[in-house]
Amino acid sequence: MSTVAASLKKIEPDRSNLIKALQAVQEEEGYISNEAIAEVARHFTVSVVEVEGVVSFYAQFKRVKPGKFKISVCDGTACHIKGASLVIGWISDELGIKGGETDNEGLFSLEIVACLGCCSLAPVISINGKVYGNLDRKGLLKILKDHRKGGAA
C-alpha cells in the first residue's frame, strides 16, 4: 500500500474531507504529485480535474517535490528594506531556481515568505527551520556550500 493510500485510508471519502485528505497527503509526501491526485480522486469518487482544481486553488498545496533543504527567504518589511531581493537573486543565481522551484539535484527548494519573525536579523533566511540572519553574499554562499556538503553552516 502506498503512503498516499495509507493516508487516505484514515479519512472518510466524504467530499467535505477533500482538503483534509490533500493536507494529509502533502504532510506525508511533502507535495501533491499527479499520482496522489489520481488516488485522491479515486478515493472520493470525483474527477482528477476536480481534485486538481482544489490543489491549484489553494496556495498551501505544493505541486513540486521539495528538495532536501527547504530555503525560506523572508521578504517582510524589515528584510525587504535590508536587501531580501538581493538575497533572492543570489540564491537564484547560485542554484538556478526561483521561488516555488526545486533545483535539478533535488537538494534545495526555494520559497519566498511574508515574514519569519526575525526582523532584528534582517535580511533572514531559514533552511529546514534553522534561521540565518544578517546575510551578505559571501556568508550566504558559504551556508549553501556547507549544506551541499551535507553539513549545516
C-alpha positions, 0 to 999 in steps of 0.5 A: 500500500502506498503512503498516499493510500495509507493516508487516505485510508484514515479519512472518510471519502466524504467530499467535505474531507477533500482538503483534509485528505490533500493536507494529509497527503502533502504532510506525508509526501511533502507535495501533491504529485499527479499520482496522489491526485489520481488516488485522491480522486479515486478515493472520493469518487470525483474527477482528477480535474476536480481534485486538481482544481482544489490543489491549484486553488489553494496556495498551501498545496505544493505541486513540486517535490521539495528538495532536501533543504527547504530555503525560506527567504523572508521578504517582510518589511524589515528584510525587504528594506535590508536587501531580501531581493538581493538575497533572492537573486543570489540564491537564484543565481547560485542554484538556478531556481526561483521561488516555488522551484526545486533545483535539478539535484533535488537538494534545495527548494526555494520559497519566498515568505511574508515574514519569519519573525526575525526582523532584528536579523534582517535580511533572514533566511531559514533552511529546514527551520534553522534561521540565518540572519544578517546575510551578505553574499559571501556568508550566504554562499558559504551556508549553501556550500556547507549544506551541499556538503551535507553539513549545516553552516 
